[in-house]
Amino acid sequence: MEFLYEYGLFFAKTLTLVIAILAVVIVILGTAVKQKSGKGELSLTNMSEQLQSLKHHLNEDLMSKKQFKAYEKQLKETQKEKDKAEKSDKDASPESKTFVIDFKGSIDAHEVSSLREEISAVLAIATSHDEVLVNVESGGGMVHGYGLASSQLDRIRQAGIPLSICIDKVAASGGYMMACVANKIYSAPFAIVGSIGVVAQVPNFNKLLKKHDIDYEQHTAGNFKRTLTVFGENTDEGREKFQQELEETHVLFKAFIAKYRPELDLDKVATGEHWYGQQAIELGLVDEISTSDDVIMTLANNRSVYKVQYKMKKKLSDKIAHGASLSVNSIMNQFAEKNQPLK
């Protein structure tokens, strides 16, 4: 027992020392390494080719040699006919393409910085024969952030390019503000849709400060520079003005949705409630029940589908910190597993 106790103590000290050394190294590298921030890289992935490659490999495994040989022969003949048709019809329109963009939004919608780069890239090469499909996943957040994200999507419509939105999990509040811009909205059966309302929550610590004899001063120029305050004493006049601002924002929200989906009964759906996809289609909030996977696979049968993704480059210090975090977690998990009782 004494040996195990000393071994455990030694292990704990060693682990603490390793973590401390890693922390120091990360701080030094973060200070020393100077990299340009705010820059990323754009990637374009041919999803149609990926699906065809997957189908080809699966058929190779599942078919007999004779069947697979016939299958490959048919593929070659189909491709020859397609190439021949393209050569003979010089005036034919270029092949239609679908560009897929993923948007998984946070409270402040900071992901819009990547979205705007992706949309700018698509608009540089897309034509009216093409289509843009955006997978939106967000429960909403700050008005100005999601207002900008919606405006980015509107750039696609203003360019005359068909826009579709897929909701696999949730597009509520600001998320639905984005979705409603689309020409067509797809939703999974149990995706959360709607929540057309405005909410704001402000904690107030004034009573706590008074209890401990702590004074708080706030000086403003303008009667409503601050309506509600976190530390000061709120007034009925301030609360009334704050509520008025929420109502005005709600009016703007409803007007925005009415612009793109005029057939909606806003009095019925703009109550702040949310619905599942199966209910949302009956209310007119979405147009079709389907997952993004099904939509993409269907489109890939008739056209080329490309995924457009803009990724911000991580600093070396961030990469090292992430790697160190994974290493520490791995060590702790292994230690925990070894000490689990056998079943």
C-alpha positions in Angstrom: 0.0 0.0 0.0 2.8 2.4 0.8 4.4 1.7 -2.6 1.1 2.5 -4.3 0.6 5.7 -2.3 4.2 6.9 -3.2 3.7 5.9 -6.8 0.4 7.9 -7.0 2.0 10.9 -5.4 4.9 10.7 -7.8 2.6 10.4 -10.8 0.5 13.4 -9.7 3.6 15.6 -9.2 5.0 14.5 -12.6 1.7 15.2 -14.4 1.5 18.7 -12.7 5.1 19.4 -13.8 4.4 18.3 -17.4 1.3 20.5 -17.6 3.2 23.5 -16.2 6.0 23.1 -18.7 3.5 22.8 -21.6 1.7 26.0 -20.4 5.0 27.9 -20.2 6.0 26.7 -23.7 2.6 27.7 -25.1 2.8 31.2 -23.6 6.4 31.7 -25.0 5.4 30.5 -28.4 2.3 32.6 -28.4 4.4 35.7 -27.6 7.3 34.9 -30.0 5.5 33.6 -33.0 4.0 36.5 -35.1 1.4 35.4 -37.7 -1.0 37.4 -39.7 -4.5 37.1 -38.2 -7.9 37.1 -39.9 -6.7 35.2 -43.0 -8.0 31.9 -44.1 -8.2 29.6 -47.1 -11.0 28.6 -49.4 -11.6 25.0 -50.4 -13.8 23.5 -53.1 -14.8 19.8 -52.8 -16.5 17.9 -55.6 -19.2 16.1 -53.7 -20.6 14.4 -56.8 -17.3 12.7 -57.4 -17.1 11.6 -53.8 -20.6 10.0 -54.1 -19.7 8.4 -57.4 -16.5 7.0 -56.0 -18.3 5.6 -53.0 -20.9 4.0 -55.2 -18.2 2.5 -57.4 -16.3 1.0 -54.5 -19.5 -0.4 -52.9 -20.5 -2.0 -56.2 -17.0 -3.5 -56.6 -17.4 -5.2 -53.2 -21.0 -6.3 -53.6 -21.2 -7.3 -57.3 -19.8 -10.4 -58.9 -16.9 -9.9 -61.2 -19.1 -10.3 -64.2 -21.7 -7.9 -62.9 -19.1 -5.3 -62.0 -17.5 -5.6 -65.5 -20.9 -4.9 -67.1 -21.5 -2.0 -64.7 -18.1 -0.4 -65.6 -18.9 -0.9 -69.3 -22.2 0.9 -68.9 -20.5 3.8 -67.1 -18.0 4.2 -69.9 -20.7 4.2 -72.6 -22.8 6.7 -70.6 -19.8 9.0 -70.3 -19.0 8.7 -74.1 -22.5 9.7 -75.0 -22.4 12.6 -72.7 -19.0 13.8 -74.1 -20.3 13.4 -77.6 -23.5 15.4 -76.9 -21.4 18.2 -75.4 -19.1 18.3 -78.5 -22.0 18.3 -81.0 -24.0 21.0 -79.3 -21.6 23.9 -79.1 -24.4 26.3 -78.2 -25.5 24.2 -75.2 -25.6 25.9 -71.8 -22.8 24.9 -69.4 -23.6 22.2 -66.9 -25.6 23.3 -64.0 -23.8 23.3 -60.6 -24.9 23.3 -57.0 -22.7 25.0 -54.4 -23.2 23.8 -50.8 -22.4 26.0 -47.8 -22.6 25.0 -44.2 -23.5 27.6 -41.5 -23.5 26.6 -37.9 -24.2 29.8 -36.0 -23.4 30.8 -32.4 -25.0 33.5 -30.3 -23.0 36.4 -31.8 -23.1 34.9 -35.4 -19.3 35.5 -35.8 -19.4 32.7 -38.4 -20.7 35.3 -40.8 -17.1 36.3 -41.5 -16.5 32.9 -43.2 -20.0 33.0 -44.8 -19.4 36.2 -46.6 -16.1 34.9 -48.0 -17.9 31.7 -49.2 -20.7 33.7 -50.8 -18.3 36.1 -52.5 -16.5 33.1 -54.0 -19.7 31.5 -55.3 -21.0 34.8 -56.8 -17.7 35.2 -58.6 -18.3 32.0 -60.6 -22.0 31.1 -60.4 -24.6 31.8 -63.1 -28.4 31.8 -63.1 -28.2 28.1 -64.2 -26.6 27.2 -60.9 -28.0 26.9 -57.4 -26.8 27.5 -53.9 -27.7 25.2 -51.0 -27.0 26.4 -47.5 -27.3 24.1 -44.5 -28.4 26.3 -41.6 -28.1 25.2 -38.0 -28.7 27.9 -35.4 -31.0 28.7 -32.5 -30.6 32.4 -33.1 -28.7 35.2 -31.2 -27.8 38.8 -31.6 -30.0 40.8 -34.0 -27.2 42.6 -35.8 -25.2 39.4 -36.3 -28.0 37.5 -37.8 -29.2 40.5 -39.7 -25.9 40.6 -41.5 -25.9 36.8 -42.1 -29.4 37.2 -43.7 -28.2 40.0 -45.8 -25.3 37.9 -47.0 -27.8 35.2 -48.2 -29.8 38.0 -49.9 -26.8 38.7 -52.1 -27.4 35.3 -53.7 -31.0 36.1 -54.5 -30.1 39.6 -55.8 -27.7 38.0 -58.2 -30.6 35.9 -59.7 -29.2 32.6 -58.4 -31.7 30.1 -56.9 -31.2 29.7 -53.2 -32.3 26.8 -51.1 -32.0 26.3 -47.3 -31.8 22.9 -45.5 -32.7 22.7 -41.8 -31.5 19.4 -40.3 -31.6 20.3 -36.6 -32.7 23.8 -35.8 -33.3 27.2 -37.5 -35.0 29.3 -34.9 -35.2 33.0 -34.3 -32.2 34.5 -36.1 -31.7 31.1 -37.8 -35.1 31.3 -39.3 -34.4 34.9 -40.3 -31.7 33.4 -42.5 -33.8 30.5 -43.7 -36.7 32.7 -44.9 -34.5 34.4 -47.5 -34.4 31.2 -49.5 -36.5 30.4 -52.6 -37.1 27.0 -51.1 -36.8 25.7 -47.5 -36.2 22.0 -46.7 -36.6 20.7 -43.2 -36.0 17.4 -41.5 -39.2 16.0 -39.8 -38.1 16.9 -36.3 -36.0 19.9 -36.9 -36.9 22.9 -34.8 -38.3 25.8 -36.9 -39.7 29.3 -36.1 -39.4 31.1 -32.8 -40.2 34.4 -34.6 -39.9 36.7 -31.6 -37.5 38.8 -29.6 -36.1 38.2 -26.1 -33.7 40.0 -23.8 -32.7 39.2 -20.3 -30.9 41.6 -18.0 -29.8 40.6 -14.4 -29.9 43.4 -11.8 -27.6 43.4 -8.7 -28.8 46.7 -7.3 -30.4 45.2 -4.2 -27.2 43.2 -3.5 -25.0 46.3 -3.7 -27.3 48.2 -1.4 -27.3 45.4 1.1 -23.5 45.7 1.3 -23.5 49.5 1.3 -21.9 49.7 -2.2 -22.7 52.8 -4.3 -23.0 52.6 -8.0 -23.0 55.7 -10.3 -23.9 55.8 -14.0 -23.8 59.1 -15.9 -25.4 59.5 -19.3 -26.3 62.2 -21.8 -29.7 61.5 -23.3 -32.7 60.2 -21.4 -32.6 56.7 -22.9 -28.9 56.2 -23.4 -29.3 53.4 -21.0 -32.8 52.0 -20.4 -32.0 49.1 -18.1 -28.9 48.7 -16.1 -27.2 45.7 -14.4 -26.0 47.5 -11.3 -28.1 50.6 -11.0 -31.8 50.9 -9.9 -34.1 50.4 -12.8 -37.1 52.7 -13.3 -40.6 52.0 -14.7 -39.8 54.5 -17.5 -36.7 52.6 -18.4 -38.5 49.3 -18.4 -41.3 50.7 -20.6 -38.7 52.1 -23.1 -36.8 48.8 -23.1 -40.1 46.9 -23.9 -40.9 49.4 -26.6 -37.5 48.7 -28.3 -38.2 44.9 -28.2 -41.6 45.4 -29.8 -40.0 47.6 -32.5 -37.4 44.9 -33.2 -40.2 42.3 -33.4 -42.1 44.5 -36.0 -38.9 44.7 -38.1 -38.4 40.9 -37.8 -41.9 40.2 -39.0 -41.6 42.7 -41.9 -38.4 41.0 -43.0 -40.1 37.6 -43.0 -43.2 39.0 -44.8 -40.9 40.3 -47.6 -39.6 36.8 -48.5 -42.6 34.7 -47.5 -45.7 36.9 -48.0 -48.1 33.9 -47.8 -47.4 33.3 -44.1 -50.0 34.2 -41.5 -47.7 36.2 -39.3 -50.3 36.7 -36.6 -50.3 32.9 -36.2 -46.6 32.1 -36.5 -44.9 35.2 -35.2 -45.7 34.5 -31.5 -42.2 33.4 -30.5 -43.3 29.7 -30.6 -41.3 27.0 -32.4 -42.5 24.0 -34.3 -41.1 20.7 -35.6 -40.6 20.3 -39.4 -43.8 18.3 -39.8 -45.8 21.0 -38.2 -43.9 23.8 -39.9 -44.8 22.6 -43.4 -48.5 22.9 -42.6 -48.0 26.5 -41.4 -46.0 27.4 -44.5 -42.7 28.0 -42.6 -41.0 25.4 -44.8 -41.7 24.0 -48.2 -40.6 20.3 -48.1 -39.7 17.6 -45.6 -36.3 16.3 -46.4 -32.8 16.1 -44.9 -29.8 17.8 -46.5 -28.3 14.4 -47.3 -31.3 13.4 -49.4 -31.4 16.7 -51.2 -27.7 16.6 -52.1 -27.8 13.0 -53.3 -30.8 13.8 -55.5 -29.0 16.8 -57.0 -25.8 14.9 -57.6 -27.6 12.6 -60.0 -28.2 15.4 -62.5 -25.5 18.0 -61.8 -22.1 18.6 -60.2 -22.3 19.5 -56.5 -19.5 21.4 -54.9 -19.0 22.1 -51.2 -17.5 25.6 -50.6 -15.7 26.1 -47.3 -13.7 29.0 -46.0 -11.5 28.1 -43.0 -9.6 30.6 -40.8 -6.0 29.7 -40.3 -5.1 28.8 -36.8 -2.0 30.4 -35.1 0.8 28.0 -34.2 0.2 28.8 -30.5 -3.5 27.8 -30.9 -2.5 24.5 -32.6 0.0 23.7 -29.9 -2.5 24.6 -27.2 -5.1 22.3 -28.8 -2.5 19.5 -29.1 -1.5 19.9 -25.5 -5.1 19.8 -24.4 -5.7 16.6 -26.3 -2.5 15.0 -24.9 -3.5 15.8 -21.3 -7.0 14.6 -21.8 -5.7 11.3 -23.3 -3.3 10.8 -20.3 -6.2 11.4 -17.8 -8.6 9.1 -19.7 -6.0 6.3 -19.8 -5.3 6.8 -16.1 -9.1 6.7 -15.4 -9.6 3.6 -17.5 -6.8 1.7 -15.6 -8.4 2.5 -12.3 -11.9 1.3 -13.4 -13.1 -1.9 -11.7 -13.4 -4.9 -14.0 -16.9 -6.1 -15.0 
